[in-house]
Amino acid sequence: MTRGTGRGGGSTAPRSVDVARLAGVSQKTVSRVFNDEQYVSDDVRRRVLAAAEELGYRLNNAARALASGRTRSIGVVTLGTALYGPATLLMGVERVVRNTGYALRVVNTMEGDPAGIAGAVDSLLDQGVDGIVISEPIDEEGDGGDISARLDVPVLVIGAPSPFTASTVLAAGGGADRMARAATEHLLDLGHMTVHHLAGPQRWYAARDRLAGWRAALTEQGRDVPPVVQGDWSAASGYAAGRELASHPEVTAVFAANDDMAIGLIRALTEAGRRVPEDVSVVGFDDIPVAGYVTPPLTTVRQPFDAVAQEGLKRLVHSIENPQADPLPASDPPVDLIVRASTAPAPATEDPGARPTR
């Protein structure tokens, strides 16, 4: 018999009745096996799966959706950007979703899009998804009330507070403030009296969290909190900030909210004659693939994208498949500071008699 042609040898795709005939069971038993129902013996399950493999039978997901009331699909709303963090997180989510056996439906939004997240979620609800992931949204300052009224599926929000209400809202990917605090404390532990911050655009929750962690670390140790220099995540904005900071000899340490800005910052400092790390120490955020190969290799905070996606999707799928059960508990992502050659003890020229101010 030719694989995938059915028992009759024609070109028709195999059906569940063909699987049942080859396995010597009823068509209802085949349905029970593929729906993971109880009361099917291991021997029968093996026979059905072996027959399906031999025939090249693929479960009709549309039929299963009609039977179960679920489409076995998860929608993902993500910001349409090539930035390393959001793009890497999306890839992690895609890998995990496919491994769960669910189909993936991705809708991209853009900064300035009047429909924004609400429009993307509305589109996914129209497609009948079983759950929704909102990946690293920015603050659109909109009203999600109309969408909230329709949200009857679990929602996982990664890296931000939920813009909507729903029967089940899960959060994942928090902790950027703790990571930023660790980066700042690393510089303070090296003897720098304070740390300047090159922040990302404040519409991004990720940028706000990193700024908050930097400020908290300085405040807790009674250090001066310098004015924030704002970037837009790009190396070019880091370069512009570096030209500004290089003119201030009191600047000896900078925490940049992402690696691209840190790399641009280092270029500008070097051109201005400020050596990194001898004169100015720099820490980035993300640990992009080139971070260890720039000059000097960049000290940075590595984001646990895969771990966040794995845990978040596990909790989302649990809520989809067990709607009456309590959500699985969340855990804090690890803080992973990668120390390389862009940080060093504060330069000896700094005034040793200076004292932290409160």
C-alpha atoms as a printed R data frame, in Angstrom:
    type eleno elety resid chain resno       x      y      z
1   ATOM     1    CA   MET     A     1   0.000  0.000  0.000
2   ATOM     2    CA   THR     A     2   1.271  3.455 -0.857
3   ATOM     3    CA   ARG     A     3   1.740  5.764  2.144
4   ATOM     4    CA   GLY     A     4  -0.961  8.440  2.364
5   ATOM     5    CA   THR     A     5  -3.230  6.973 -0.326
6   ATOM     6    CA   GLY     A     6  -5.728  5.137  1.896
7   ATOM     7    CA   ARG     A     7  -6.676  1.451  1.821
8   ATOM     8    CA   GLY     A     8  -8.086  1.609 -1.631
9   ATOM     9    CA   GLY     A     9  -4.771  2.651 -3.204
10  ATOM    10    CA   GLY     A    10  -6.235  5.786 -4.746
11  ATOM    11    CA   SER     A    11  -5.141  9.397 -4.262
12  ATOM    12    CA   THR     A    12  -7.618 10.202 -1.474
13  ATOM    13    CA   ALA     A    13  -5.982 11.228  1.818
14  ATOM    14    CA   PRO     A    14  -6.404  8.634  4.573
15  ATOM    15    CA   ARG     A    15  -9.331  9.094  6.918
16  ATOM    16    CA   SER     A    16  -9.950  8.096 10.499
17  ATOM    17    CA   VAL     A    17 -12.069  5.174  9.276
18  ATOM    18    CA   ASP     A    18  -9.006  3.845  7.442
19  ATOM    19    CA   VAL     A    19  -6.954  4.097 10.631
20  ATOM    20    CA   ALA     A    20  -9.691  2.287 12.562
21  ATOM    21    CA   ARG     A    21  -9.843 -0.528  9.988
22  ATOM    22    CA   LEU     A    22  -6.073 -1.057  9.957
23  ATOM    23    CA   ALA     A    23  -5.802 -0.943 13.757
24  ATOM    24    CA   GLY     A    24  -8.799 -3.247 14.224
25  ATOM    25    CA   VAL     A    25 -10.726 -0.798 16.396
26  ATOM    26    CA   SER     A    26 -13.780  1.414 16.101
27  ATOM    27    CA   GLN     A    27 -13.692  4.896 14.637
28  ATOM    28    CA   LYS     A    28 -14.756  6.228 18.048
29  ATOM    29    CA   THR     A    29 -11.662  4.642 19.601
30  ATOM    30    CA   VAL     A    30  -9.462  6.413 17.048
31  ATOM    31    CA   SER     A    31 -11.118  9.677 18.045
32  ATOM    32    CA   ARG     A    32 -10.499  8.944 21.718
33  ATOM    33    CA   VAL     A    33  -6.800  8.275 21.091
34  ATOM    34    CA   PHE     A    34  -6.246 11.500 19.191
35  ATOM    35    CA   ASN     A    35  -8.189 13.535 21.724
36  ATOM    36    CA   ASP     A    36  -6.095 12.076 24.564
37  ATOM    37    CA   GLU     A    37  -9.187 10.777 26.301
38  ATOM    38    CA   GLN     A    38  -9.027  8.345 29.201
39  ATOM    39    CA   TYR     A    39 -10.081  4.697 29.194
40  ATOM    40    CA   VAL     A    40  -7.939  3.712 26.208
41  ATOM    41    CA   SER     A    41  -5.454  0.921 26.896
42  ATOM    42    CA   ASP     A    42  -1.784  1.385 26.087
43  ATOM    43    CA   ASP     A    43  -1.929 -1.486 23.598
44  ATOM    44    CA   VAL     A    44  -4.854  0.032 21.703
45  ATOM    45    CA   ARG     A    45  -3.222  3.460 21.748
46  ATOM    46    CA   ARG     A    46  -0.018  2.019 20.253
47  ATOM    47    CA   ARG     A    47  -1.959  0.173 17.525
48  ATOM    48    CA   VAL     A    48  -3.889  3.284 16.535
49  ATOM    49    CA   LEU     A    49  -0.780  5.491 16.421
50  ATOM    50    CA   ALA     A    50   1.130  2.855 14.445
51  ATOM    51    CA   ALA     A    51  -1.722  2.574 11.931
52  ATOM    52    CA   ALA     A    52  -1.888  6.350 11.588
53  ATOM    53    CA   GLU     A    53   1.869  6.474 10.996
54  ATOM    54    CA   GLU     A    54   1.705  3.757  8.363
55  ATOM    55    CA   LEU     A    55  -1.129  5.473  6.522
56  ATOM    56    CA   GLY     A    56   0.297  8.966  6.842
57  ATOM    57    CA   TYR     A    57  -2.880 10.057  8.579
58  ATOM    58    CA   ARG     A    58  -2.940 13.566  9.985
59  ATOM    59    CA   LEU     A    59  -5.528 14.574 12.541
60  ATOM    60    CA   ASN     A    60  -8.117 16.960 11.167
61  ATOM    61    CA   ASN     A    61  -7.698 19.914 13.516
62  ATOM    62    CA   ALA     A    62 -10.836 21.556 12.212
63  ATOM    63    CA   ALA     A    63 -12.880 18.507 13.179
64  ATOM    64    CA   ARG     A    64 -11.223 18.364 16.569
65  ATOM    65    CA   ALA     A    65 -12.017 22.043 17.079
66  ATOM    66    CA   LEU     A    66 -15.692 21.404 16.393
67  ATOM    67    CA   ALA     A    67 -15.692 18.537 18.882
68  ATOM    68    CA   SER     A    68 -13.761 20.316 21.636
69  ATOM    69    CA   GLY     A    69 -14.869 23.913 21.166
70  ATOM    70    CA   ARG     A    70 -11.210 24.948 20.780
71  ATOM    71    CA   THR     A    71  -9.178 25.814 17.693
72  ATOM    72    CA   ARG     A    72  -5.870 24.715 19.245
73  ATOM    73    CA   SER     A    73  -4.345 28.007 18.196
74  ATOM    74    CA   ILE     A    74  -2.635 30.756 20.163
75  ATOM    75    CA   GLY     A    75  -2.484 34.331 18.952
76  ATOM    76    CA   VAL     A    76   0.554 36.522 19.499
77  ATOM    77    CA   VAL     A    77   0.538 40.319 19.398
78  ATOM    78    CA   THR     A    78   4.018 41.747 18.984
79  ATOM    79    CA   LEU     A    79   5.524 45.076 18.027
80  ATOM    80    CA   GLY     A    80   6.746 44.954 14.440
81  ATOM    81    CA   THR     A    81  10.426 45.719 15.001
82  ATOM    82    CA   ALA     A    82  13.850 44.291 14.225
83  ATOM    83    CA   LEU     A    83  15.171 45.264 17.666
84  ATOM    84    CA   TYR     A    84  17.051 42.368 19.230
85  ATOM    85    CA   GLY     A    85  15.012 41.998 22.421
86  ATOM    86    CA   PRO     A    86  11.460 41.876 21.006
87  ATOM    87    CA   ALA     A    87  12.544 39.853 17.952
88  ATOM    88    CA   THR     A    88  14.400 37.273 20.058
89  ATOM    89    CA   LEU     A    89  11.517 36.977 22.493
90  ATOM    90    CA   LEU     A    90   9.111 36.401 19.594
91  ATOM    91    CA   MET     A    91  11.323 33.611 18.244
92  ATOM    92    CA   GLY     A    92  11.318 32.004 21.680
93  ATOM    93    CA   VAL     A    93   7.527 32.220 21.859
94  ATOM    94    CA   GLU     A    94   7.204 30.701 18.370
95  ATOM    95    CA   ARG     A    95   9.405 27.732 19.299
96  ATOM    96    CA   VAL     A    96   7.518 27.034 22.491
97  ATOM    97    CA   VAL     A    97   4.044 27.382 20.944
98  ATOM    98    CA   ARG     A    98   4.849 24.914 18.172
99  ATOM    99    CA   ASN     A    99   6.210 22.430 20.690
100 ATOM   100    CA   THR     A   100   2.902 22.541 22.567
101 ATOM   101    CA   GLY     A   101   1.000 21.290 19.517
102 ATOM   102    CA   TYR     A   102  -0.874 24.576 19.049
103 ATOM   103    CA   ALA     A   103  -0.932 26.579 15.847
104 ATOM   104    CA   LEU     A   104   0.521 30.093 15.996
105 ATOM   105    CA   ARG     A   105  -1.121 33.237 14.675
106 ATOM   106    CA   VAL     A   106   1.021 36.373 14.821
107 ATOM   107    CA   VAL     A   107  -0.229 39.936 14.410
108 ATOM   108    CA   ASN     A   108   2.347 42.743 14.306
109 ATOM   109    CA   THR     A   109   1.621 46.242 15.516
110 ATOM   110    CA   MET     A   110   3.629 49.369 14.794
111 ATOM   111    CA   GLU     A   111   4.433 52.408 16.914
112 ATOM   112    CA   GLY     A   112   1.921 55.094 16.049
113 ATOM   113    CA   ASP     A   113  -0.633 52.628 14.621
114 ATOM   114    CA   PRO     A   114  -4.051 54.018 15.654
115 ATOM   115    CA   ALA     A   115  -5.494 50.481 15.955
116 ATOM   116    CA   GLY     A   116  -2.528 49.312 18.030
117 ATOM   117    CA   ILE     A   117  -2.779 46.384 20.414
118 ATOM   118    CA   ALA     A   118  -6.566 46.623 20.684
119 ATOM   119    CA   GLY     A   119  -6.957 46.191 16.932
120 ATOM   120    CA   ALA     A   120  -4.556 43.244 16.883
121 ATOM   121    CA   VAL     A   121  -6.352 41.496 19.751
122 ATOM   122    CA   ASP     A   122  -9.707 42.126 18.076
123 ATOM   123    CA   SER     A   123  -8.414 40.454 14.907
124 ATOM   124    CA   LEU     A   124  -7.216 37.408 16.842
125 ATOM   125    CA   LEU     A   125 -10.518 37.091 18.703
126 ATOM   126    CA   ASP     A   126 -12.318 37.079 15.347
127 ATOM   127    CA   GLN     A   127 -10.111 34.133 14.346
128 ATOM   128    CA   GLY     A   128 -11.222 32.194 17.415
129 ATOM   129    CA   VAL     A   129  -7.873 31.680 19.148
130 ATOM   130    CA   ASP     A   130  -7.804 29.777 22.444
131 ATOM   131    CA   GLY     A   131  -5.360 32.160 24.127
132 ATOM   132    CA   ILE     A   132  -3.417 35.329 23.426
133 ATOM   133    CA   VAL     A   133   0.167 36.391 24.095
134 ATOM   134    CA   ILE     A   134   0.926 40.118 24.176
135 ATOM   135    CA   SER     A   135   4.683 40.409 23.803
136 ATOM   136    CA   GLU     A   136   6.486 43.489 25.196
137 ATOM   137    CA   PRO     A   137   3.846 46.109 24.381
138 ATOM   138    CA   ILE     A   138   4.488 49.825 24.543
139 ATOM   139    CA   ASP     A   139   2.231 52.291 26.345
140 ATOM   140    CA   GLU     A   140  -0.382 53.381 23.841
141 ATOM   141    CA   GLU     A   141  -2.407 55.336 26.422
142 ATOM   142    CA   GLY     A   142  -5.571 53.912 24.923
143 ATOM   143    CA   ASP     A   143  -8.729 52.425 26.379
144 ATOM   144    CA   GLY     A   144  -8.974 48.648 26.172
145 ATOM   145    CA   GLY     A   145 -12.485 48.573 27.577
146 ATOM   146    CA   ASP     A   146 -14.232 47.520 24.351
147 ATOM   147    CA   ILE     A   147 -11.787 44.651 23.809
148 ATOM   148    CA   SER     A   148 -11.864 43.654 27.463
149 ATOM   149    CA   ALA     A   149 -15.581 42.943 27.133
150 ATOM   150    CA   ARG     A   150 -14.814 40.342 24.446
151 ATOM   151    CA   LEU     A   151 -11.772 38.753 26.103
152 ATOM   152    CA   ASP     A   152 -13.069 35.372 27.198
153 ATOM   153    CA   VAL     A   153  -9.754 33.566 26.615
154 ATOM   154    CA   PRO     A   154  -6.636 33.530 28.814
155 ATOM   155    CA   VAL     A   155  -4.112 36.280 28.107
156 ATOM   156    CA   LEU     A   156  -0.368 36.189 28.772
157 ATOM   157    CA   VAL     A   157   1.369 39.572 28.870
158 ATOM   158    CA   ILE     A   158   5.160 39.493 28.649
159 ATOM   159    CA   GLY     A   159   7.212 42.359 30.011
160 ATOM   160    CA   ALA     A   160   4.446 44.818 30.853
161 ATOM   161    CA   PRO     A   161   1.229 45.337 32.808
162 ATOM   162    CA   SER     A   162  -1.857 44.091 31.002
163 ATOM   163    CA   PRO     A   163  -3.591 46.719 28.841
164 ATOM   164    CA   PHE     A   164  -6.861 44.786 29.185
165 ATOM   165    CA   THR     A   165  -8.904 42.851 31.665
166 ATOM   166    CA   ALA     A   166  -9.869 39.233 31.021
167 ATOM   167    CA   SER     A   167 -11.068 36.197 32.899
168 ATOM   168    CA   THR     A   168  -7.472 35.049 33.207
169 ATOM   169    CA   VAL     A   169  -4.508 37.426 32.816
170 ATOM   170    CA   LEU     A   170  -1.026 36.026 33.334
171 ATOM   171    CA   ALA     A   171   2.216 37.993 33.543
172 ATOM   172    CA   ALA     A   172   5.712 36.878 32.568
173 ATOM   173    CA   GLY     A   173   9.072 38.432 31.856
174 ATOM   174    CA   GLY     A   174   9.113 40.856 34.748
175 ATOM   175    CA   GLY     A   175  12.285 41.599 36.630
176 ATOM   176    CA   ALA     A   176  13.965 44.083 34.290
177 ATOM   177    CA   ASP     A   177  14.186 46.447 37.248
178 ATOM   178    CA   ARG     A   178  16.133 43.819 39.227
179 ATOM   179    CA   MET     A   179  18.472 43.279 36.289
180 ATOM   180    CA   ALA     A   180  19.064 47.020 35.924
181 ATOM   181    CA   ARG     A   181  19.686 47.264 39.640
182 ATOM   182    CA   ALA     A   182  22.326 44.507 39.384
183 ATOM   183    CA   ALA     A   183  24.061 46.367 36.541
184 ATOM   184    CA   THR     A   184  24.116 49.607 38.536
185 ATOM   185    CA   GLU     A   185  25.282 47.917 41.731
186 ATOM   186    CA   HIS     A   186  28.128 46.279 39.807
187 ATOM   187    CA   LEU     A   187  29.429 49.729 38.884
188 ATOM   188    CA   LEU     A   188  28.978 51.066 42.412
189 ATOM   189    CA   ASP     A   189  30.822 48.033 43.797
190 ATOM   190    CA   LEU     A   190  33.749 48.982 41.554
191 ATOM   191    CA   GLY     A   191  34.040 52.253 43.452
192 ATOM   192    CA   HIS     A   192  32.204 54.659 41.147
193 ATOM   193    CA   MET     A   193  30.518 57.364 43.183
194 ATOM   194    CA   THR     A   194  27.451 57.384 40.944
195 ATOM   195    CA   VAL     A   195  26.255 55.928 37.642
196 ATOM   196    CA   HIS     A   196  24.769 57.826 34.717
197 ATOM   197    CA   HIS     A   197  21.937 56.262 32.737
198 ATOM   198    CA   LEU     A   198  21.343 56.192 29.002
199 ATOM   199    CA   ALA     A   199  17.638 55.323 28.904
200 ATOM   200    CA   GLY     A   200  15.434 53.900 26.181
201 ATOM   201    CA   PRO     A   201  12.243 55.622 24.972
202 ATOM   202    CA   GLN     A   202   9.857 55.887 27.886
203 ATOM   203    CA   ARG     A   203   6.802 54.684 25.975
204 ATOM   204    CA   TRP     A   204   8.398 51.269 26.344
205 ATOM   205    CA   TYR     A   205   7.667 49.530 29.635
206 ATOM   206    CA   ALA     A   206  11.061 47.826 29.299
207 ATOM   207    CA   ALA     A   207  12.801 51.216 29.296
208 ATOM   208    CA   ARG     A   208  10.783 52.392 32.306
209 ATOM   209    CA   ASP     A   209  11.657 49.263 34.297
210 ATOM   210    CA   ARG     A   210  15.378 49.616 33.587
211 ATOM   211    CA   LEU     A   211  15.336 53.270 34.576
212 ATOM   212    CA   ALA     A   212  13.457 52.404 37.785
213 ATOM   213    CA   GLY     A   213  16.015 49.742 38.724
214 ATOM   214    CA   TRP     A   214  18.931 52.108 38.083
215 ATOM   215    CA   ARG     A   215  17.342 54.859 40.193
216 ATOM   216    CA   ALA     A   216  16.476 52.448 43.026
217 ATOM   217    CA   ALA     A   217  20.060 51.159 43.230
218 ATOM   218    CA   LEU     A   218  21.460 54.690 43.514
219 ATOM   219    CA   THR     A   219  18.828 55.857 45.981
220 ATOM   220    CA   GLU     A   220  19.271 52.863 48.289
221 ATOM   221    CA   GLN     A   221  22.981 53.590 48.574
222 ATOM   222    CA   GLY     A   222  22.482 57.321 49.043
223 ATOM   223    CA   ARG     A   223  24.175 58.292 45.798
224 ATOM   224    CA   ASP     A   224  23.517 61.273 43.574
225 ATOM   225    CA   VAL     A   225  20.971 60.495 40.831
226 ATOM   226    CA   PRO     A   226  22.260 62.252 37.684
227 ATOM   227    CA   PRO     A   227  19.950 63.579 34.975
228 ATOM   228    CA   VAL     A   228  18.838 60.845 32.576
229 ATOM   229    CA   VAL     A   229  20.094 60.933 28.998
230 ATOM   230    CA   GLN     A   230  17.453 59.638 26.587
231 ATOM   231    CA   GLY     A   231  18.072 57.421 23.557
232 ATOM   232    CA   ASP     A   232  15.868 55.540 21.116
233 ATOM   233    CA   TRP     A   233  17.502 52.060 21.377
234 ATOM   234    CA   SER     A   234  19.754 52.716 18.369
235 ATOM   235    CA   ALA     A   235  23.560 52.815 18.295
236 ATOM   236    CA   ALA     A   236  23.266 56.261 16.708
237 ATOM   237    CA   SER     A   237  21.419 57.602 19.745
238 ATOM   238    CA   GLY     A   238  24.045 56.009 21.977
239 ATOM   239    CA   TYR     A   239  26.734 57.768 19.983
240 ATOM   240    CA   ALA     A   240  24.967 61.120 20.384
241 ATOM   241    CA   ALA     A   241  24.660 60.520 24.130
242 ATOM   242    CA   GLY     A   242  28.339 59.602 24.317
243 ATOM   243    CA   ARG     A   243  29.353 62.883 22.715
244 ATOM   244    CA   GLU     A   244  27.311 64.703 25.353
245 ATOM   245    CA   LEU     A   245  28.603 62.691 28.327
246 ATOM   246    CA   ALA     A   246  32.232 62.791 27.170
247 ATOM   247    CA   SER     A   247  32.321 66.527 27.859
248 ATOM   248    CA   HIS     A   248  31.690 65.950 31.571
249 ATOM   249    CA   PRO     A   249  34.855 64.721 33.315
250 ATOM   250    CA   GLU     A   250  32.889 63.658 36.400
251 ATOM   251    CA   VAL     A   251  31.194 60.894 34.382
252 ATOM   252    CA   THR     A   252  33.017 57.637 35.206
253 ATOM   253    CA   ALA     A   253  30.251 55.033 34.812
254 ATOM   254    CA   VAL     A   254  27.275 54.645 32.499
255 ATOM   255    CA   PHE     A   255  24.516 52.032 32.426
256 ATOM   256    CA   ALA     A   256  22.888 51.897 28.977
257 ATOM   257    CA   ALA     A   257  19.398 50.418 28.608
258 ATOM   258    CA   ASN     A   258  20.454 48.202 25.709
259 ATOM   259    CA   ASP     A   259  23.655 46.979 24.075
260 ATOM   260    CA   ASP     A   260  23.240 48.865 20.800
261 ATOM   261    CA   MET     A   261  23.189 52.197 22.626
262 ATOM   262    CA   ALA     A   262  26.122 51.082 24.780
263 ATOM   263    CA   ILE     A   263  28.192 50.284 21.692
264 ATOM   264    CA   GLY     A   264  27.447 53.692 20.132
265 ATOM   265    CA   LEU     A   265  28.253 55.326 23.478
266 ATOM   266    CA   ILE     A   266  31.650 53.623 23.672
267 ATOM   267    CA   ARG     A   267  32.511 54.740 20.143
268 ATOM   268    CA   ALA     A   268  31.797 58.386 21.009
269 ATOM   269    CA   LEU     A   269  33.706 58.230 24.304
270 ATOM   270    CA   THR     A   270  36.729 56.721 22.578
271 ATOM   271    CA   GLU     A   271  36.702 59.362 19.847
272 ATOM   272    CA   ALA     A   272  36.621 62.046 22.561
273 ATOM   273    CA   GLY     A   273  39.695 60.581 24.247
274 ATOM   274    CA   ARG     A   274  37.791 58.985 27.151
275 ATOM   275    CA   ARG     A   275  39.107 55.432 27.484
276 ATOM   276    CA   VAL     A   276  36.758 52.558 28.262
277 ATOM   277    CA   PRO     A   277  37.059 51.214 30.916
278 ATOM   278    CA   GLU     A   278  40.070 53.140 32.286
279 ATOM   279    CA   ASP     A   279  38.220 56.475 32.318
280 ATOM   280    CA   VAL     A   280  34.579 55.433 31.935
281 ATOM   281    CA   SER     A   281  33.011 52.047 32.645
282 ATOM   282    CA   VAL     A   282  30.003 51.022 30.535
283 ATOM   283    CA   VAL     A   283  27.352 48.338 31.087
284 ATOM   284    CA   GLY     A   284  24.737 47.370 28.495
285 ATOM   285    CA   PHE     A   285  21.587 45.269 28.563
286 ATOM   286    CA   ASP     A   286  20.475 42.217 26.475
287 ATOM   287    CA   ASP     A   287  23.795 40.485 25.644
288 ATOM   288    CA   ILE     A   288  23.347 40.669 21.892
289 ATOM   289    CA   PRO     A   289  25.463 38.196 19.887
290 ATOM   290    CA   VAL     A   290  28.234 40.724 19.125
291 ATOM   291    CA   ALA     A   291  28.507 42.033 22.697
292 ATOM   292    CA   GLY     A   292  31.485 39.819 23.490
293 ATOM   293    CA   TYR     A   293  33.359 40.787 20.307
294 ATOM   294    CA   VAL     A   294  33.278 44.590 20.300
295 ATOM   295    CA   THR     A   295  36.212 46.607 21.642
296 ATOM   296    CA   PRO     A   296  36.281 46.359 24.563
297 ATOM   297    CA   PRO     A   297  34.035 43.317 25.067
298 ATOM   298    CA   LEU     A   298  30.856 44.613 26.662
299 ATOM   299    CA   THR     A   299  29.740 43.935 30.222
300 ATOM   300    CA   THR     A   300  25.988 43.450 29.991
301 ATOM   301    CA   VAL     A   301  22.873 41.831 31.454
302 ATOM   302    CA   ARG     A   302  21.737 38.730 29.595
303 ATOM   303    CA   GLN     A   303  17.982 38.464 29.166
304 ATOM   304    CA   PRO     A   304  16.458 34.974 29.693
305 ATOM   305    CA   PHE     A   305  14.220 35.093 26.609
306 ATOM   306    CA   ASP     A   306  13.816 31.321 26.205
307 ATOM   307    CA   ALA     A   307  13.130 30.747 29.903
308 ATOM   308    CA   VAL     A   308  10.503 33.497 29.962
309 ATOM   309    CA   ALA     A   309   8.781 32.104 26.854
310 ATOM   310    CA   GLN     A   310   8.908 28.534 28.169
311 ATOM   311    CA   GLU     A   311   7.390 29.324 31.552
312 ATOM   312    CA   GLY     A   312   4.860 31.835 30.251
313 ATOM   313    CA   LEU     A   313   3.492 29.524 27.546
314 ATOM   314    CA   LYS     A   314   3.363 26.582 29.953
315 ATOM   315    CA   ARG     A   315   1.156 28.636 32.243
316 ATOM   316    CA   LEU     A   316  -0.990 29.903 29.349
317 ATOM   317    CA   VAL     A   317  -1.610 26.412 27.940
318 ATOM   318    CA   HIS     A   318  -2.458 25.155 31.424
319 ATOM   319    CA   SER     A   319  -5.096 27.889 31.756
320 ATOM   320    CA   ILE     A   320  -6.498 27.105 28.301
321 ATOM   321    CA   GLU     A   321  -6.801 23.383 28.973
322 ATOM   322    CA   ASN     A   322  -7.827 23.658 32.631
323 ATOM   323    CA   PRO     A   323 -10.162 26.670 32.717
324 ATOM   324    CA   GLN     A   324 -11.535 25.802 36.170
325 ATOM   325    CA   ALA     A   325  -8.125 25.296 37.791
326 ATOM   326    CA   ASP     A   326  -6.031 27.923 39.510
327 ATOM   327    CA   PRO     A   327  -3.255 29.383 37.315
328 ATOM   328    CA   LEU     A   328   0.206 27.916 37.730
329 ATOM   329    CA   PRO     A   329   2.441 30.089 39.930
330 ATOM   330    CA   ALA     A   330   4.979 32.404 38.319
331 ATOM   331    CA   SER     A   331   8.667 32.603 39.174
332 ATOM   332    CA   ASP     A   332  11.128 35.465 38.838
333 ATOM   333    CA   PRO     A   333  13.511 35.180 35.886
334 ATOM   334    CA   PRO     A   334  17.191 34.887 36.824
335 ATOM   335    CA   VAL     A   335  19.547 37.866 36.913
336 ATOM   336    CA   ASP     A   336  22.561 37.080 34.761
337 ATOM   337    CA   LEU     A   337  25.224 39.811 34.707
338 ATOM   338    CA   ILE     A   338  27.954 39.007 32.160
339 ATOM   339    CA   VAL     A   339  31.130 40.800 33.276
340 ATOM   340    CA   ARG     A   340  33.580 41.543 30.461
341 ATOM   341    CA   ALA     A   341  36.228 44.181 29.822
342 ATOM   342    CA   SER     A   342  34.120 47.363 29.534
343 ATOM   343    CA   THR     A   343  33.974 47.844 33.322
344 ATOM   344    CA   ALA     A   344  36.798 48.492 35.782
345 ATOM   345    CA   PRO     A   345  37.403 50.187 39.155
346 ATOM   346    CA   ALA     A   346  36.763 53.907 39.271
347 ATOM   347    CA   PRO     A   347  39.745 55.962 38.037
348 ATOM   348    CA   ALA     A   348  42.166 57.060 40.730
349 ATOM   349    CA   THR     A   349  41.711 60.697 39.729
350 ATOM   350    CA   GLU     A   350  38.249 60.689 41.289
351 ATOM   351    CA   ASP     A   351  38.212 62.696 44.514
352 ATOM   352    CA   PRO     A   352  38.821 60.154 47.304
353 ATOM   353    CA   GLY     A   353  37.269 62.505 49.851
354 ATOM   354    CA   ALA     A   354  33.926 62.634 48.105
355 ATOM   355    CA   ARG     A   355  30.994 61.262 50.039
356 ATOM   356    CA   PRO     A   356  27.641 59.947 48.878
357 ATOM   357    CA   THR     A   357  24.852 62.485 49.282
358 ATOM   358    CA   ARG     A   358  21.338 61.752 50.390
